[in-house]
């Protein structure tokens, strides 16, 4: 089968909810990274791009109508280049990379732009249609994150625990203390701060209008200056005796990322230099009420398929939806809480989690780190709402 190479990638900075990128539409965010990615490769013939695949978890507002196609057109790609949007909630960006890799490996595609986008700041409120004429029972739903328009049967069968509650469930079932969660969150912030220059190397600026003048947004906005003592003072969000806080959870954020994947033949023809090889992807399902543990069985399935062992993986990029969730996964895989090779550049607790973007960002970070440090193997993982996990394996080319 054809080998799949990750040749390059860029992303926007990650904005806070209502922050620096809140004025920018999702399709414009995605168009920015697609346009910048293509511009970095003057020998690349855009007509040869077989597909644009973008992950997006919301798709209820300005990101509707196939944001991948809209973004490709806005970026100036030829109208002959098709686009498709995929949704695996928090892992949508990684799902896009996995689908692109499968198409190339099967020989049906040669070159694909894959990535993800989310503007959680601009996620709309939506109103369902009335069940009957003149009905007054319509409910306004916030589409930013979590359950809406819940099927009563789904609630009866599996429950509809909020995302923080699913993390609380894991904390209780796996005996993960508040102190351990806050220590993990603190490490994420410290590692992200130390790696600020590394992250800057993958960011392309987004021009926004602010106070009547144009400003370039080129630094991640979500990282905060924290102390362990300060984290310990934050109130739990689910119940007075809970352990999940705003400090040990990921944020509500905006951002986009785009990666360039190609077969060996396409890479040579267009002068592309591979930075990683995509060797496999696997998904797994778990109970929705403990959705955060999903990366563990997904990784185990993938490693069994590839005949890998977790001890032979040089770098792990695990999305930090919550510290409790990340710790449940790492412990299930036999890893130390403070393992140096797990999220060495910080994670979503510090950097933020624009849902559709995050998986693509993690793959880009892993590939760049492998290439820069001469590492051999990397594993990228995310948990997914409604009870799933996704894992993708990379090797040095």
C-alpha positions in Angstrom: 0.0 0.0 0.0 1.1 3.6 -0.6 3.0 5.3 2.2 1.4 8.5 3.6 3.6 11.5 4.5 2.8 14.6 6.5 4.7 17.2 4.7 3.8 20.5 6.5 1.2 22.2 8.5 0.2 25.6 10.0 -2.3 26.8 12.5 -3.7 30.0 13.8 -3.1 31.1 17.4 -5.7 29.8 19.8 -8.1 32.5 21.0 -10.1 32.6 24.2 -13.8 32.6 24.2 -14.9 36.1 23.2 -11.2 37.0 22.7 -8.8 38.0 20.0 -10.3 35.8 17.2 -14.0 36.1 18.2 -14.7 38.6 15.4 -13.4 36.1 12.7 -15.8 33.6 11.1 -14.9 30.0 11.1 -14.7 29.7 7.4 -12.3 32.7 7.3 -10.1 31.1 10.0 -9.9 27.9 8.0 -9.3 29.8 4.8 -6.4 31.6 6.4 -4.5 28.4 7.3 -5.2 26.8 3.9 -4.0 29.9 2.0 -0.9 30.2 4.1 -0.1 26.5 3.8 -0.2 26.5 0.0 1.8 29.8 -0.2 4.6 28.1 1.7 5.2 25.8 -1.2 5.7 27.7 -4.5 6.3 24.5 -6.5 3.0 23.1 -5.4 0.4 22.9 -8.2 -2.9 23.6 -6.4 -4.8 21.8 -9.2 -3.1 18.6 -7.9 -4.8 18.8 -4.5 -7.3 15.9 -4.5 -9.4 16.9 -1.5 -9.7 19.3 1.4 -10.9 17.6 4.5 -11.7 19.7 7.5 -13.0 18.7 10.9 -15.6 20.9 12.6 -17.7 19.9 15.6 -20.4 22.6 15.6 -21.6 23.3 12.1 -24.7 25.1 13.4 -23.8 28.6 12.4 -21.4 30.3 10.0 -19.6 26.9 9.8 -22.6 25.3 8.1 -22.9 24.4 4.4 -19.6 22.3 4.4 -17.0 24.6 5.9 -14.2 22.7 4.2 -15.5 23.6 0.7 -16.3 27.2 1.7 -12.9 27.7 3.2 -11.1 26.2 0.2 -12.9 28.6 -2.1 -12.3 31.6 0.2 -8.6 30.6 0.3 -8.4 30.8 -3.5 -8.0 27.2 -4.3 -9.1 26.2 -7.8 -12.9 25.5 -8.0 -12.0 22.0 -9.2 -10.6 21.1 -5.7 -13.4 19.4 -3.7 -13.9 19.7 0.0 -15.7 17.7 2.7 -16.3 18.4 6.4 -16.2 15.6 9.0 -17.5 15.5 12.5 -16.2 13.3 15.3 -16.8 16.0 17.9 -13.5 16.8 19.8 -11.5 14.5 17.5 -12.8 16.0 14.2 -9.5 17.5 13.2 -7.6 14.2 13.8 -10.4 12.3 12.0 -9.8 14.6 9.0 -6.1 13.6 9.0 -7.0 9.9 9.4 -9.4 10.0 6.5 -6.9 11.8 4.3 -4.2 9.2 5.2 -6.6 6.3 4.4 -7.4 7.7 1.0 -3.8 8.2 0.1 -2.8 4.7 1.5 -5.6 3.1 -0.6 -4.2 4.8 -3.8 -7.4 6.9 -4.4 -5.8 10.2 -3.4 -2.3 11.7 -3.9 -2.4 15.0 -2.0 -4.8 16.2 0.6 -5.1 19.3 2.8 -6.6 18.0 6.1 -7.2 19.9 9.3 -9.9 21.4 11.5 -11.6 24.6 12.6 -13.8 25.8 15.4 -15.1 29.2 16.4 -16.7 28.5 19.8 -17.1 32.2 20.4 -19.4 32.5 17.4 -21.4 29.3 18.0 -25.0 30.4 17.7 -28.1 29.8 19.8 -30.6 27.8 17.8 -34.4 27.3 18.1 -36.0 24.0 17.0 -39.1 24.0 14.9 -42.4 23.7 16.6 -43.9 20.2 16.8 -47.4 21.6 16.1 -48.9 24.7 14.8 -48.9 27.6 17.2 -46.9 25.6 19.8 -45.2 27.6 22.5 -42.8 25.0 23.8 -39.8 25.6 21.6 -36.5 25.7 23.5 -33.5 27.9 22.7 -30.3 25.8 22.7 -26.7 27.0 23.0 -24.5 25.2 20.5 -21.1 26.1 21.9 -20.5 22.7 23.5 -22.3 19.7 25.0 -25.8 18.1 24.6 -28.7 19.8 22.9 -32.0 18.6 21.4 -31.5 15.4 23.5 -33.2 12.2 22.4 -35.2 11.0 25.5 -34.3 7.4 24.7 -30.6 8.3 24.7 -31.0 9.9 28.0 -32.8 6.9 29.4 -30.2 4.4 28.0 -26.9 6.2 28.6 -27.6 9.4 30.4 -26.6 12.9 29.2 -23.9 13.8 31.7 -22.2 17.1 31.0 -18.5 17.1 29.9 -17.3 18.2 33.4 -19.5 15.5 35.0 -17.9 12.8 32.8 -14.5 13.9 34.1 -15.9 13.8 37.6 -17.1 10.3 37.0 -13.6 9.2 36.0 -12.0 11.0 38.9 -14.2 9.0 41.3 -13.9 5.7 39.5 -10.1 5.9 39.2 -9.5 7.6 42.5 -7.9 10.7 41.0 -7.5 13.4 43.6 -8.0 17.1 43.2 -4.4 17.7 44.1 -3.2 15.4 41.3 -5.4 17.1 38.9 -4.2 20.6 39.8 -0.6 19.4 39.7 -1.2 18.1 36.1 -2.8 21.4 35.2 0.1 23.3 36.6 2.6 21.2 34.6 0.6 21.9 31.4 0.8 25.6 32.0 4.5 25.5 32.8 5.4 23.4 29.8 3.3 25.5 27.4 5.1 28.7 28.7 8.5 27.1 28.2 7.5 26.0 24.7 6.1 29.3 23.6 8.7 29.8 20.9 8.2 26.2 19.7 4.4 26.8 19.3 5.1 30.2 17.6 6.8 28.2 14.8 3.6 26.7 13.7 1.4 29.8 13.9 0.4 32.0 11.0 -1.0 35.4 11.9 -4.7 36.3 11.6 -5.5 40.0 10.8 -8.4 41.3 12.9 -9.9 44.8 13.2 -9.6 46.2 16.7 -10.5 49.7 17.8 -10.5 50.9 14.2 -7.1 49.5 13.3 -5.9 46.2 11.9 -4.0 43.9 14.4 -2.2 40.6 13.8 -3.0 37.8 16.2 0.0 35.5 16.3 0.3 34.3 19.9 -1.8 31.8 21.8 -4.2 33.7 24.1 -5.4 31.0 26.5 -2.3 30.3 28.6 -2.4 31.8 32.1 0.0 32.5 34.9 -1.0 30.2 37.6 0.3 28.7 40.9 -0.6 25.4 42.5 -2.0 27.4 45.4 -4.1 29.5 43.2 -5.5 26.4 41.4 -6.4 24.8 44.7 -8.6 27.8 45.5 -10.9 27.5 42.5 -14.4 26.3 43.0 -15.5 22.9 41.6 -18.0 23.3 38.7 -20.2 20.2 39.1 -20.9 20.1 42.9 -19.4 21.5 46.1 -17.6 18.2 46.7 -16.4 17.9 43.1 -12.8 18.1 41.8 -13.2 19.6 38.3 -12.5 23.3 38.1 -11.9 25.9 35.4 -8.2 25.6 36.2 -7.9 21.8 35.6 -10.1 21.8 32.4 -9.5 22.9 28.9 -11.0 26.1 27.6 -13.7 27.2 25.2 -11.7 28.5 22.2 -11.3 29.5 18.6 -8.8 28.4 16.0 -7.9 26.5 12.8 -5.2 24.2 11.5 -4.3 22.8 8.1 -1.9 20.0 7.3 -0.5 18.8 3.9 -0.5 15.1 3.4 0.9 13.4 0.3 2.0 10.1 -1.2 5.7 9.7 -1.9 5.1 10.3 -5.6 3.2 13.5 -5.0 5.8 14.7 -2.5 8.6 14.3 -4.9 6.7 15.8 -7.8 5.8 19.0 -5.9 9.1 19.4 -4.0 7.6 18.6 -0.6 9.8 17.5 2.4 8.0 15.0 4.6 8.3 15.6 8.4 6.4 12.4 9.5 4.8 9.3 8.2 1.2 8.4 9.1 1.2 4.7 9.9 -2.2 4.1 11.3 -5.4 5.4 13.0 -7.9 3.6 15.3 -11.1 4.6 17.1 -12.8 3.0 20.0 -16.1 3.4 21.9 -16.7 3.6 25.6 -19.7 4.4 27.9 -20.7 8.1 27.3 -20.7 8.8 31.0 -16.9 8.1 31.1 -16.2 9.4 27.6 -12.8 10.7 28.6 -11.2 7.3 28.9 -11.7 6.6 25.2 -8.1 7.3 24.1 -6.9 4.3 26.1 -8.7 1.6 24.2 -8.2 3.4 20.9 -4.4 3.5 21.5 -4.4 -0.1 22.6 -6.3 -1.2 19.5 -3.9 0.8 17.3 -0.7 -0.5 19.0 -1.9 -4.1 18.7 -2.5 -3.6 15.0 0.9 -2.0 14.5 2.7 -4.4 16.9 3.8 -1.4 19.0 4.2 -1.2 22.7 3.6 2.0 24.7 7.1 1.8 26.1 8.5 2.2 22.6 6.6 5.4 21.8 8.9 8.5 22.1 6.3 11.2 22.2 2.6 11.2 23.2 0.3 14.1 22.4 -2.9 13.6 24.5 -5.7 16.1 24.3 -6.2 17.5 27.8 -10.0 17.9 27.9 -9.7 17.6 31.7 -6.8 16.8 33.9 -8.8 14.0 35.5 -9.5 12.5 32.0 -5.9 12.8 30.9 -4.7 11.1 34.1 -7.2 8.3 33.8 -5.9 7.6 30.3 -2.2 7.8 31.1 -2.6 5.6 34.1 -4.6 3.1 32.1 -1.7 2.9 29.6 0.8 2.5 32.4 2.4 5.9 32.2 3.6 8.2 35.0 1.6 11.3 35.8 4.5 13.6 35.1 6.1 11.6 32.2 8.4 13.9 30.3 7.3 12.6 26.9 3.6 13.1 27.4 2.5 16.6 26.3 6.0 18.0 26.7 4.9 21.3 25.1 1.9 21.7 27.3 -1.7 20.7 26.3 -5.2 21.9 26.0 -5.5 23.0 29.7 -3.0 25.7 28.9 -3.4 26.2 25.2 -7.1 25.7 24.8 -9.4 23.3 22.9 -11.1 24.7 19.8 -13.0 21.4 19.2 -12.7 20.8 15.5 -9.1 22.1 15.4 -7.5 20.3 18.3 -6.7 17.0 16.7 -5.0 18.6 13.7 -3.0 20.8 16.0 -1.9 17.8 18.1 -0.8 15.9 14.9 1.2 19.0 13.7 2.9 19.5 17.1 3.8 15.8 17.3 5.2 15.8 13.7 7.3 18.9 14.2 8.6 17.7 17.5 9.6 14.4 16.1 11.4 16.0 13.2 13.1 18.6 15.4 14.3 16.2 18.0 15.0 13.1 15.9 12.4 11.0 17.6 11.1 7.8 15.9 7.5 7.2 17.0 4.7 9.4 18.2 1.1 8.8 19.3 -1.7 11.4 19.1 -4.9 10.8 21.1 -8.2 12.5 21.9 -11.3 11.7 23.9 -14.7 12.4 22.3 -18.1 13.3 23.6 -20.8 10.6 23.6 -18.1 8.0 24.4 -15.3 7.5 21.9 -11.5 7.8 21.6 -9.3 8.3 18.6 -5.6 7.6 18.2 -3.2 8.2 15.3 0.4 6.9 15.0 3.3 8.7 13.4 6.9 7.7 12.5 9.9 9.6 11.2 9.9 9.4 7.4 
